[in-house]
Amino acid sequence: MNDEPIVILLVEDDLAHAEIVRRNFESSRVANRLIHLTDGQAALDYVNQQGEYCDPAKSPPPGAILLDLRLPKVDGLDVLK
């Protein structure tokens, strides 16, 4: 089993909600890298390594995704599809 922290992709348009998640991770000493995106299109671009997220060294594949369902541009349910 690999002991390296995974990348967690947080897709949340409400900055206050994203901050709550970040603070909870920090207080729980979660060592994972948290990447925050604010809309569904950016999430799709990230997981498909397109546009500004095409470099896997800068945008590593996430091991987990925390996805809001009501997002601008592309809804979270459409991201899941």
C-alpha positions as CSV (number, residue, x, y, z in Angstrom):
1,M,0.0,0.0,0.0
2,N,1.3,3.5,-0.9
3,D,1.6,5.8,2.1
4,E,1.8,9.0,0.0
5,P,-1.2,11.3,0.4
6,I,-3.7,11.4,-2.4
7,V,-4.9,14.5,-4.1
8,I,-8.4,15.5,-3.1
9,L,-10.3,17.6,-5.6
10,L,-12.9,19.8,-4.0
11,V,-15.5,21.3,-6.4
12,E,-17.4,23.9,-4.5
13,D,-18.7,27.3,-5.7
14,D,-19.4,28.6,-2.2
15,L,-16.1,29.9,-0.9
16,A,-17.3,29.8,2.7
17,H,-18.2,26.1,2.3
18,A,-14.8,25.4,0.7
19,E,-13.1,27.1,3.6
20,I,-15.0,25.0,6.1
21,V,-13.8,21.8,4.4
22,R,-10.2,23.1,4.3
23,R,-10.2,24.1,8.0
24,N,-11.7,20.7,9.0
25,F,-9.1,18.9,7.0
26,E,-6.4,21.0,8.6
27,S,-7.7,20.6,12.1
28,S,-8.0,16.8,11.5
29,R,-4.4,16.8,10.2
30,V,-5.4,15.4,6.9
31,A,-2.1,15.3,5.0
32,N,-3.7,15.2,1.6
33,R,-3.3,17.9,-1.0
34,L,-6.6,19.7,-1.5
35,I,-7.3,21.3,-4.9
36,H,-10.3,23.6,-5.0
37,L,-12.2,24.4,-8.1
38,T,-15.4,26.5,-8.3
39,D,-17.4,25.2,-11.2
40,G,-18.3,22.0,-13.0
41,Q,-16.6,22.8,-16.3
42,A,-13.3,23.3,-14.4
43,A,-13.8,20.0,-12.7
44,L,-14.3,18.2,-16.1
45,D,-11.3,20.0,-17.5
46,Y,-9.2,18.9,-14.5
47,V,-10.1,15.2,-14.5
48,N,-9.8,15.1,-18.3
49,Q,-6.5,17.0,-18.2
50,Q,-7.6,19.6,-20.7
51,G,-6.9,23.3,-21.0
52,E,-4.9,24.8,-18.1
53,Y,-5.0,21.4,-16.4
54,C,-3.2,19.5,-19.2
55,D,0.1,19.1,-17.3
56,P,-0.2,16.1,-14.8
57,A,2.8,17.4,-12.9
58,K,0.9,20.6,-12.0
59,S,-2.6,19.0,-12.0
60,P,-2.1,15.4,-10.7
61,P,-5.0,13.0,-11.0
62,P,-7.3,13.1,-7.9
63,G,-7.7,10.1,-5.6
64,A,-11.0,11.5,-4.4
65,I,-13.4,14.1,-5.5
66,L,-15.8,16.1,-3.2
67,L,-18.4,17.5,-5.6
68,D,-21.1,20.0,-4.9
69,L,-24.2,19.2,-7.0
70,R,-25.4,22.7,-7.7
71,L,-22.5,24.3,-9.6
72,P,-22.2,27.1,-12.2
73,K,-21.4,26.3,-15.8
74,V,-21.8,22.5,-15.6
75,D,-24.0,21.1,-12.8
76,G,-22.5,18.6,-10.5
77,L,-25.0,15.9,-11.6
78,D,-23.8,16.4,-15.2
79,V,-20.2,16.2,-14.0
80,L,-21.0,12.8,-12.6
81,K,-22.5,11.6,-15.9
